[in-house]
Structure formats: structure tokens, C-alpha cells
Amino acid sequence: MNNSQQDDLQKYLEEKAKQEQEKKEEQEPELLSAYDACVLKESAKIHELIAEAQKRPKDD
């Protein structure tokens, strides 16, 4: 393999690594937003249960 081929291969591998890193960075916010959506959904359920519990008469 001559120097030109090695340089081309190096550039190709660097570009591939850069693309993979960008792809990972794009996926992370989606995962976080899915997590946040789940947390918000569960939080809403908890608030509903608390509101229902507060409406009920207390058992003495």
C-alpha cells in the first residue's frame, strides 16, 4: 500500500468514526426525552392518586 492509499484509508476511517459519533449524539436526546416522557407520565398518575385519596373521607 502506498502513501496515497494509506492517507485515503486514514481519511475514510476518520470520517466513518466521526459519522458514528454524530449518530450516537443524535440518539441520546431521543432517549432522554423518552425517559422524561415516562417520568412525567408516572408523575401525573401519582398526582391523580393523591388527589383521589384527598377526596376520600379519612377513616378514624
Secondary structure, DSSP 8 states (H G I E B T S, - for coil): --HHHHHHHHHHHHHHHHHHHHHHHHHHHHHHHHHHHHHHHHHHHHHHHHHHHHHS----
